[in-house]
């Protein structure tokens, strides 16, 4: 196991993507492995719930930006009527989530999407992404869907977004000092 310790400066690339029209594919089928699964939209989710999902999914990808955000700021964002948090539950516990932020009248941002490590490789990533995309395009007046990913995310994330209909708009290189250890050997080729 290769670990980059907290306190290390890491270089990464953020890629911003956009989609100008609803894709032509149909709603995806929920992967089936004989374990009950469902996708639930949270109504007025508490900050602790969002933080738990954010950390469970993002810890292995250096998702650290919101860990220090004040509860009041996150609570206000989560209470915004145009922000929706969806959770994929399987076997009675969360497997992943996505957040759609439709604050802009004609644009929706796929703010967060990811799976907990135990759910990676079970076929839920494609299901979750395509469901998020089609859910966003259900909104009347939508003209553009945006998302961003970075080189610290799953190594196949960018390609999966592009296969699902997103196009690269721009990219920028950044660096940050890790607040937590990062398992850099977590993904198999």
SVG drawing of the C-alpha trace seen along z (x, -y; Angstrom):
<svg xmlns="http://www.w3.org/2000/svg" viewBox="-40 -32 45 45">
<polyline fill="none" stroke="black" stroke-width="0.4" points="0.0,0.0 1.4,-3.4 0.4,-6.3 1.1,-10.0 1.2,-11.4 -0.7,-14.4 1.3,-17.5 2.6,-16.6 2.0,-19.0 0.4,-17.3 -0.1,-18.5 -3.4,-17.8 -5.5,-18.8 -9.2,-19.9 -11.1,-19.3 -14.4,-21.3 -17.0,-19.6 -20.3,-20.6 -23.3,-19.1 -25.5,-21.2 -28.4,-18.8 -30.1,-15.9 -28.4,-12.6 -30.3,-10.1 -29.7,-7.1 -32.5,-5.7 -32.7,-5.6 -30.2,-3.0 -31.1,0.3 -30.2,0.6 -27.4,3.3 -28.7,6.5 -26.8,8.8 -29.7,10.1 -29.2,7.4 -32.0,4.8 -30.9,1.3 -32.7,-2.0 -32.0,-5.6 -33.5,-8.1 -33.8,-11.9 -33.1,-13.4 -35.6,-16.0 -34.0,-18.6 -30.9,-16.5 -29.0,-17.5 -25.4,-18.6 -24.0,-15.6 -25.6,-13.3 -24.0,-15.2 -20.6,-15.4 -20.7,-11.6 -21.3,-10.8 -18.8,-13.5 -16.1,-12.0 -16.9,-8.3 -16.8,-8.9 -14.1,-11.6 -11.5,-10.6 -9.6,-8.5 -9.7,-11.3 -8.6,-14.2 -12.0,-15.8 -11.1,-18.1 -12.6,-21.5 -15.9,-21.1 -14.6,-19.4 -13.8,-22.8 -16.9,-24.6 -19.1,-26.0 -22.2,-24.0 -24.4,-27.1 -23.0,-27.5 -23.6,-23.9 -27.0,-23.9 -28.0,-26.9 -26.8,-25.3 -28.5,-22.0 -31.8,-23.8 -31.8,-25.6 -34.9,-24.4 -32.9,-23.9 -30.2,-21.7 -31.0,-18.0 -29.0,-15.2 -29.6,-11.7 -28.3,-8.6 -27.8,-5.1 -28.6,-2.6 -27.9,1.1 -28.2,3.7 -29.5,1.1 -26.6,-1.4 -25.3,-4.2 -23.2,-3.1 -22.8,-6.5 -24.5,-9.8 -24.9,-12.7 -25.9,-16.3 -27.6,-18.4 -27.4,-22.2 -29.9,-24.0 -29.4,-27.4 -28.9,-28.9 -32.1,-29.1 -30.8,-27.5 -27.9,-25.4 -27.5,-22.6 -24.2,-21.6 -23.5,-18.0 -21.7,-19.2 -20.8,-15.8 -21.0,-12.2 -19.2,-9.2 -19.3,-5.7 -17.9,-4.5 -14.9,-2.3 -16.8,0.9 -19.2,0.2 -16.6,-0.5 -16.6,2.2 -20.2,3.4 -21.6,1.5 -23.1,-1.4 -20.9,-4.2 -22.4,-4.2 -25.9,-3.8 -25.5,-6.7 -23.9,-9.0 -26.5,-8.4 -29.3,-8.7 -27.9,-12.0 -27.6,-13.3 -31.1,-12.3 -32.6,-13.6 -30.9,-17.0 -32.3,-17.1 -35.9,-16.6 -35.9,-20.2 -37.8,-22.5 -35.7,-25.2 -32.4,-23.4 -29.8,-24.4 -26.6,-23.1 -25.3,-20.5 -21.8,-21.0 -19.5,-18.9 -15.8,-18.9 -13.4,-16.2 -9.8,-16.1 -6.8,-13.8 -7.2,-12.8 -10.6,-11.3 -11.0,-7.7 -8.7,-7.3 -11.6,-6.4 -13.8,-9.3 -13.0,-11.7 -13.4,-9.0 -16.8,-7.9 -18.0,-11.5 -17.0,-11.9 -18.6,-8.5 -21.8,-9.7 -22.0,-12.9 -19.9,-15.5 -17.3,-17.6 -14.2,-19.2 -14.6,-23.0 -11.3,-23.7 -8.7,-22.4 -6.4,-24.0 -3.5,-22.7 -3.4,-23.2 -1.6,-22.1 -2.6,-21.6 -1.2,-20.3 -3.0,-17.2 -4.8,-17.4 -5.2,-13.6 -3.1,-10.6 -3.9,-9.7 -3.8,-6.0 -2.2,-6.4 -2.1,-2.7 -5.8,-2.1 -6.7,-1.7 -5.9,1.3 -4.8,0.7"/>
</svg>
